[in-house]
Amino acid sequence: CVYLWCRWWPAGNGRSSRLTGMGTNQHSPDQQLAMKTAVDYAKSISEDCPAYVVVAGSEPSHFTALFPWWVDVDTNSKLETTNKCDQKGLLHVQQQLQALERKFCVEDLRARPVPNGVDPAQLETYLTDTDFEVVFGMSHEAFSRLPGWKQKQAKQMAGLY
């Protein structure tokens, strides 16, 4: 199987306190790309090869046993996840991807709190193509070419900011 590990570098170890890898932004395109790569790599090994997300601070013993030594660090960040772990304490990458790629109606995205697993800074990315064009009067592609300040202004006017 393939593991995708989210890691936190704690303070005082010569590195700045920051999330690295998939943990930097749970809703980033980089996270989705990392997950898609893990799924593709697992499929290249075998159609039956599973891909899992392992969250720092919640590593199951069968994962840590793969390494010659393992040090649990109390300051590890437990990242929020939108799906529950399986009986082995693992998150299936495919389920996480599906949660990140969900689409919502405009009313759900305008409601507070926003739906679970939704990045509040990028609500527009969760709209269907049809809803996006109705709300913004343009395609996703045209919107992405706008300068940042115009995107922000359009999101505020649409109630998605």
C-alpha positions as CSV (number, residue, x, y, z in Angstrom):
1,C,0.0,0.0,0.0
2,V,1.0,3.7,-0.3
3,Y,1.0,6.1,2.6
4,L,0.7,9.9,2.3
5,W,1.9,11.4,5.5
6,C,0.9,14.9,6.9
7,R,3.7,16.1,9.2
8,W,4.2,19.0,11.7
9,W,7.7,20.2,12.5
10,P,7.6,21.2,16.2
11,A,9.4,24.3,17.6
12,G,12.9,24.0,19.1
13,N,14.3,21.4,16.6
14,G,16.2,23.9,14.5
15,R,13.3,24.4,12.1
16,S,10.6,27.0,12.4
17,S,7.2,25.9,13.7
18,R,5.3,25.2,10.5
19,L,3.2,22.6,8.8
20,T,5.0,21.0,5.9
21,G,3.9,18.8,3.0
22,M,0.2,18.1,2.8
23,G,-0.4,19.8,6.2
24,T,0.5,23.3,5.0
25,N,-3.1,24.0,3.8
26,Q,-5.7,21.2,4.0
27,H,-7.6,22.7,1.2
28,S,-4.8,23.6,-1.2
29,P,-4.5,22.4,-4.8
30,D,-1.1,20.9,-3.7
31,Q,-2.9,18.7,-1.2
32,Q,-5.3,17.5,-3.9
33,L,-2.4,16.9,-6.3
34,A,-0.5,14.9,-3.7
35,M,-3.5,12.8,-3.1
36,K,-4.1,12.2,-6.8
37,T,-0.4,11.3,-7.2
38,A,-0.7,8.8,-4.3
39,V,-3.8,7.2,-5.9
40,D,-2.1,7.0,-9.3
41,Y,1.0,5.5,-7.9
42,A,-0.9,2.9,-5.9
43,K,-2.8,1.9,-9.1
44,S,0.5,1.6,-11.0
45,I,1.6,-1.0,-8.4
46,S,-1.7,-2.9,-8.5
47,E,-5.4,-2.1,-8.9
48,D,-5.9,-3.5,-5.4
49,C,-3.2,-1.4,-3.8
50,P,-4.8,1.1,-1.4
51,A,-3.5,4.6,-0.7
52,Y,-3.9,6.1,2.8
53,V,-3.4,9.5,4.5
54,V,-1.5,9.2,7.8
55,V,-2.0,12.2,10.1
56,A,0.9,13.4,12.2
57,G,0.4,12.5,15.9
58,S,-2.1,9.8,14.9
59,E,0.2,7.3,13.2
60,P,-1.0,3.7,13.7
61,S,1.6,1.2,15.0
62,H,1.6,-0.8,11.8
63,F,2.7,2.4,10.0
64,T,5.5,3.3,12.5
65,A,6.7,-0.3,12.4
66,L,7.8,0.3,8.8
67,F,10.7,2.5,10.1
68,P,13.8,1.4,12.0
69,W,13.0,3.9,14.8
70,W,10.1,6.3,15.5
71,V,9.9,9.1,18.0
72,D,6.4,10.3,19.0
73,V,6.5,14.1,19.5
74,D,3.8,15.5,21.8
75,T,3.6,18.8,19.8
76,N,2.4,17.1,16.6
77,S,-0.6,18.8,15.1
78,K,-3.7,16.6,14.6
79,L,-5.1,17.9,11.4
80,E,-8.8,18.1,10.9
81,T,-10.1,15.4,8.6
82,T,-13.5,15.2,6.8
83,N,-13.8,11.4,6.9
84,K,-13.3,8.9,9.7
85,C,-10.4,6.5,9.9
86,D,-10.9,2.9,9.1
87,Q,-10.5,0.1,11.7
88,K,-6.7,0.4,11.3
89,G,-6.6,4.1,12.1
90,L,-6.1,5.1,8.4
91,L,-7.8,7.6,6.1
92,H,-8.4,6.4,2.6
93,V,-7.0,8.9,0.1
94,Q,-9.8,8.4,-2.4
95,Q,-12.4,9.3,0.3
96,Q,-10.5,12.4,1.2
97,L,-10.3,13.4,-2.4
98,Q,-14.0,13.0,-2.9
99,A,-14.6,15.2,0.1
100,L,-12.4,17.9,-1.3
101,E,-13.9,17.8,-4.7
102,R,-17.6,18.0,-3.6
103,K,-19.8,20.7,-5.1
104,F,-22.4,22.7,-3.2
105,C,-25.3,25.0,-4.0
106,V,-24.8,28.7,-3.5
107,E,-27.1,28.8,-0.4
108,D,-25.0,26.2,1.4
109,L,-21.8,28.1,0.8
110,R,-23.4,31.4,2.0
111,A,-24.5,29.8,5.2
112,R,-22.4,30.0,8.4
113,P,-20.7,27.8,9.4
114,V,-19.7,26.6,6.0
115,P,-20.1,22.9,5.3
116,N,-17.6,20.6,6.9
117,G,-14.4,20.2,4.8
118,V,-14.9,23.5,2.9
119,D,-12.1,26.1,2.7
120,P,-13.9,29.3,3.6
121,A,-11.3,31.3,1.7
122,Q,-12.1,29.6,-1.6
123,L,-15.9,29.1,-1.5
124,E,-16.2,29.8,-5.2
125,T,-14.3,26.6,-6.0
126,Y,-17.1,24.5,-4.5
127,L,-19.7,25.8,-7.0
128,T,-20.9,23.7,-9.9
129,D,-20.0,25.3,-13.3
130,T,-23.6,26.3,-13.9
131,D,-24.0,28.0,-10.5
132,F,-20.6,29.6,-10.9
133,E,-21.6,31.3,-14.1
134,V,-25.0,32.4,-12.7
135,V,-23.4,33.9,-9.6
136,F,-20.4,35.5,-11.2
137,G,-21.6,35.9,-14.8
138,M,-18.4,34.3,-16.1
139,S,-16.6,30.9,-16.3
140,H,-14.1,29.6,-13.8
141,E,-11.4,30.2,-16.3
142,A,-12.4,33.9,-16.9
143,F,-12.6,34.4,-13.1
144,S,-9.2,33.0,-12.5
145,R,-7.7,35.5,-15.0
146,L,-9.1,38.4,-13.0
147,P,-6.6,40.3,-10.7
148,G,-6.9,39.2,-7.0
149,W,-8.7,42.4,-5.9
150,K,-11.4,42.0,-8.6
151,Q,-11.9,38.3,-7.5
152,K,-12.2,39.4,-3.9
153,Q,-14.7,42.2,-4.9
154,A,-16.8,39.7,-6.9
155,K,-16.8,37.2,-4.1
156,Q,-17.9,39.8,-1.6
157,M,-20.8,41.0,-3.9
158,A,-21.8,37.3,-4.3
159,G,-21.8,36.7,-0.6
160,L,-19.0,34.1,-0.9
161,Y,-16.3,35.9,1.1
